[in-house]
Amino acid sequence: MSHPLFEKHRQTLDAALAAIHTRGYWTPYPEMPSPKFYGESAAEEGKRAYEAHLGRRFELDQPGVVGWVGNERSPYGVPLGTEYPCCEVDSLIVAAERAMRSWQTIGPAGRVGICLEMLSRLNRQSFEIAHAVMMTTGQGWMMAFQAGGPHAQDRGLEAVAWAYREMSAIPAVATWEKPQGKNPPLLMKKHFEIVGRGVAVVLGCSTFPTWNTYPGLFAALATGNPVILKPHENAILPVAITVKTMREVLLENGLDPNLVSLCVVDRPETTQRLVTHEAVKSIDFTGGPAFGNWLIEHCRQAQVYAELAGVNVIVIDSTDDYDGMLRNLAFTLALYSGQMCTTSQAILVPAGGIQTNLGMKRYEEVCTDLAAAVDKLLEKPEVAHAVLGAIQSPATLARIEEAASGRLGRVVLSPRKLENPAYPQAEVRTPVIVACEAEDEMAYMEERFGPISFIIRVSDTDAAIKRAEHIVATRGALTASLYSTRETVIDAMIEASFRAKVALSINLTNGVYVNQSAAFSDFHGTGGNPAANAAYCDAAFVANRFRVVQRRYHIAPGG
């Protein structure tokens, strides 16, 4: 049986289904914050809506409230002062399980229709969410709007489309007829009910609180599960706005709003009690390997979808556009101060240098020229602040200082502290680049989150490819990149990417960067190396979140 919201958004769903099949460019959510797309008053209304949350309690009317929590620290130094309800874990879980009953009743089409309406509403709130993302993560405005709004919504819609595709492959009812020779056939009616596995927990991260949250959130919800969102303690507001909107859509459609709830905790052990609860059947997590591996080890009652740390690699063999390569790499290393799980860290360059359209470039020249390209990109303050944003965590500042000290290798480009006139208290740093040898594994063979990269001298291109594969296989990576004009080298790197199971970008010199990932086209992660055990988004990401429960009975001929 269909649902009014399913029919309302059917065209969007059909287009999304086509997009995940063809893998071409498509989006229903414009990425530019333009009045042409969002209306003349959208920007100002969104800013006012964001500001209305500051310095007050964020009301959600959830069960089991035992207090109020709020200590978000803006990387821009802007006081937020928002407090959120702190609820008992058991109360949230009991309410979620109760809400699951009516969610089950409306069926796959009803659930998908509600999810599509939620995404549509969130898209209209993109400016409000963007301000919340910017001020809690340190992203620049344009990235906060795009990654925090439309691109996150794209990933949520992608998950809904995959969920619908997998669920729609199961018929709701079938007539089973088995011939019996001269005897009448055996006739049965069989019903197949798609049932969610149970309570889903989505754990948010500090740098991309919506982009990394929406895939698991909407995959779990569309497949029939209630969801409890536990945001990172320093990036609560974007998730709280999301939860509030989703609860409003549920209420408007006669459904229990406790199907989606916010869990803000006042101590770490509360999170551990939540994720190990026997009712929790799936967990989505983005963050460091220590807690990620703890989840996998201790939450045996649940399926854990984890994106962990990685060391993303680049192999430079040769190029026919040396300046274009340098510009591309400079932007890659500087974007959001390297605070992206896809940012490259290990750049492997042959000791003998690389062949380019400008002649042979020695290893030392590549180091010097890349440092100069970063400086050139960031020479205008307005560009630098738009690209870099602000450093989100004090731990990242400490890592930058360590890399700049020379203890990890020879510093090719020292970081600079920039003053942001709009936000005087913002911690802004330019990238640091370190030159080291292939043997210096202690320096580059672990993720150093932030604007920190290493140019690693290797004996030759073959050694670079082998080293890159070794890094990915042992430490994990979400991205790999190659620059080469030689088909034999390209083929060898492709084969290495198959073995290491990592996405590969080849000869990027224009307006696409290795640390960017397009929904409906790019698979974010493969689930095949230590950086992540799942991919945004494929069938495996959604199909294990529901079960099929059947019932059958005999029927008479013609029944």
Secondary structure by P-SEA (a helix, b strand, c coil): cccaaaaaaaaaaaaaaaaaaaccccccccccccccccccaaaaaaaaaaaaacccccccccccccccccccccccccccbbbbbbbbaaaaaaaaaaaaaaaaaacaaaaaaaaaaaaaaaaaaaaaaaaaaaaaccccaaaaaacccaaaaaaaaaaaaaaaaaaaccccbbbbbbbccccccbbbbbbbbbbbccbbbbbbbccccccccaaaaaaaaaabbbbbbbccccccaaaaaaaaaaaaaaaaaccccccbbbbbbccaaaaaaaaacccccbbbbbcccaaaaaaaacccccccbbbbbbbbbbbbcccccaaaaaaaaaaaaccccccccccccbbbbbccccccccccccaaaaaaaaaaaaaaaaccaaaaaacccccccaaaaaaaaaaaccccccccbbbbbbbcccccccccccbbbbbbcccccccccccccccbbbbcccccaaaaaaaaaaaaaaccccbbbbbcccaaaaaaaaaaaaaabbbbbccccccccccccccccccccccccccccccccccccccccbbbbbbbbbbcccc
